[in-house]
Amino acid sequence: MRAGEPGDREHSGGPGKPCGRGSDFTLPGDPPGGRRAVAVWGIGVCVYFVAVIFRTSLGVAGLDAADRFDVNASALSTFSILQLLVYAGMQIPVGLLVDRLGTKKVLGIGVVLFTAGQLGFAFSPSYGMALASRALLGCGDAMTFISVLRLGTRWFPARRGPLVAQFAGLAGMAGNLVSTLVLARLLHGVGWTAAFAGSALAGVVVLVLLVLFLKDHPEGYEPEPFPHQGAAYVRRQIAASWREPGTRLGLWVHFTTQFPAMVFLLLWGLPFLVEAQGLSRAAAGELLTLVVLSNMAVGLVYGQVVARHHGARLPLALGTVGTTALLWAATLAWPGAHAPMWLLVALCAVLGACGPASMIGFDFARPANPPERQGTASGITNMGGFVASMTTLFAVGVLLDATDDYTVAFSSVFVLQALGVSQILRLRSRAARRERERLIASRVSSVHVPV
């Protein structure tokens, strides 16, 4: 899970929904799941897997890109900033597109766009064309995760939703792992054009699988048609979601937790470890891999803890922010020329917790909004971390050009963390009170629901 993208369904009881214990309940009209569901959903997951490989490919090619296009740190950071800007800006529109066009069409458009972007990046003769290629890639990438989550809700029973979303996120992390391990070796083995053009073939493969085998839903489980609501409806959805303190708290949790690891993996981790810490590219690549592996492991732990103990959400999020800030400060302020390897290992292991912690933001936004606003609230929350990442990518590039000092450049991380924590503390009481009110109301209404 590049880093931070939620499901969009509520599983709370309501009229016509039989109640059960824990997560073992079934909704009327629930799809059956089974092996065919796994096979069809697996095609969508493969699309997301390839999208993440392409998204994170620049993270292992930052130094090569600077040499190839003869650009400074600020211009280099623009690659990732533009890509994230397009991705964040597309979140709400993509949700609406999935509702209108269906999963298969939106995923198909996404594959074509991100494959064209990766191929264009391989053959770009200039910085401007390379920039346009990354923007195209970001546009296609933005269409994948929301589509995959919606595909899961169409093929699996509602009680499987959290597990389906978790495995989709793990598939994204696996894509990040392939980028750091396989693509990095290809880049330095066969060269820029062959590595990026060769990787684009994976997009062609998943497009063929998608066209031939992917279906939006099982037979007999067609969703209700989605009428065109117009721009006024979209504005009302966004405004209503934003008024909820839980949505804003979710955004700030996502904002504060996700960006340190995103910035590290997407662009600046490899240059920092090689140029500032004196590591070889191989050693730096291993540390980037550690971030991804830690993300996958911590994600499973955080998911289980939050599912069992709802009150652990804020302590986990703030604890992750505090630990990340502490290790960043220790690394940057180390008195020697380079920080010791044990400290870099600890830093990368903790950075792996940033992605899972950012998912907690959606656990604040979800109960704050009714089912018909889940996609909008999720899109708003998901923008938080990407806005923080874009800001930090730009700040690090500008400060590096001005000072040529990674310590000064990476100190910008602390500014955004302080801003995010202040907003979390400001909103937490209001969000908790509103969540309690909704819980009490739902319990009262469930008394009158026949079981």
Residue, then its C-alpha position, 0 to 999 in steps of 0.5 A: m500500500r504505497a503508502g494509505e487507501p481504505g475500503d468504502r463500505e460500512h458494516s454497521g447494522g441497519p434496516g434489513k441487515p440481520c445482526g450477528r456476533g462479531s464479524d460473522f454476519t451476512l447481509p441480504g444479497d451478499p455475494p458468495g465469495g469462493r474460488r472464482a471470486v478470488a481469481v477475479w479479484g486477484i486480477g484486480v490485485c495484479v493490476y494494483f501490484v504493477a501500478v505500485i511497481f511503476r509508482t515507486s520505480l523512481g525511488v531506485a532511479g533518483l540519482d540516475a534520473a538526475d544524471r540522465f536529465d541533468v537536473n538539480a534536486s528541486a527539479l528531481s523532486t518535481f517528478s514525484i511531486l507532480q505524480l503525487l499531485v495528480y494521484a491526490g487530485m484524482q481520488i474523489p473523481v475516481g470514486l465517482l467514475v467507478d460508480r458510474l462506469g464500473t470497475k473493469k472500465v476504470l481499471g482498464i483506463g488506469v492500466v493504459l495510462f500508467t503503462a503509457g506513462q512508464l513507457g514514455f518515461a523509458f524513452s523520454p529525451s528531455y526533462g519536460m517529456a519525462l515530467a509529462s510521463r510521470a503525470l500520466l503514470g500518476c493519473g493511471d495509478a490513481m484509478t487502481f486501489i479504489s477500483v480494487l477495493r470496490l471489486g472486493t465488495r462486489w465479489f466477497p461477503a461484507r464480513r470479508g471486507p477488512l481482510v480483502a482490503q488488508f491483502a490488497g494493501l500487502a500486494g501493494m507493498a509487494g510491488n514496492l519490494v519488486s521495485t527496490l529489488v528487481l527494478a534496481r538491478l535491471l536499471h544497473g544491469v541493462g540500462w535506463t531505457a531497457a529497464f523501464a521499457g521492459s517493466a512496461l510489459a507487465g502493464v500489457v500482461v495485466l491489461v490482457l488478463l483484465v480484458l479477458f477475465l475480469k468481471d465487475h460482479p458475479e451473475g445475479y449480483e448486479p448493483e443498482p444503477f447509479p443515476h447522474q447527480g450533477a455537480a451540486y451533488v458532488r459539492r454537497q457530498i464533499a461539504a457534508s463529509w468535511r463538516e464531520p470532525g472525524t473526517r478532518l481528524g482522519l485527514w490529519v492522522h493520515f497527513t502526519t503519519q504517512f509522509p516520512a516513509m513516502v518521501f523516503l521510499l519515493l525519492w530521497g531515501l536512496p540519495f540520503l543513504v548513499e550521499a549523506q551516509g556513505l553507503s553503497r547502492a546495494a546497502a542502501g537498497e537493502l535498507l529500502t527493502l527493510v522499510v517495505l518488509s517492516n511495513m508489511a509486518v507492522g500492517l498485520v499487527y496494527g490491523q489486528v490491534v485496532a480491530r480488537h481495541h478501538g481505543a488504541r487508534l490514537p495512541l498507535a498513530l501518535g506513538t508512531v509519529g513520536t518514534t519516527a521523529l525521535l529516530w530521525a532526530a538521532t540520525l540527523a544529529w549524530p555527531g560523527a560523519h555518518a550515523p551507525m548502521w544500527l541506527l539506520v536499521a532502526l530508522c528504516a524499521v520504524l519508517g515501515a510503521c508509517g504506512p500502517a499508521s496512516m490507515i488508522g486515519f480511515d478508521f476515524a473517517r469511516p464511522a463519522n460518515p453514513p454509507e452514502r458518503q464513505g467514498t467521499a470521506s475516504g478520498i478526503t482522508n487519503m489526500g492528507g498524506f499525499v499533500a504532506s508528501m508533496t510538500t516535503l518532497f519540494a521542501v527537501g529539494v529546495l533546501l538541498d539546492a540552497t544548503d547542500d546539507y541533508t540534515v537541514a533539508f530533512s529537518s522539514v519533516f519535523v515542521l509538518q509533524a508538529l503541524g499535524v500533531s497540533q491538529i490531531l490534538r485539537l480535533r480528537s475530543r470533538a471526533a470522539r464525542r461525535e462518534r459516541e453519539r453515532l454509536i448510541a443512535s445506531r444501538v437505539s435504532s437497532v433495537h427496532v430492527p427485526v432479527 
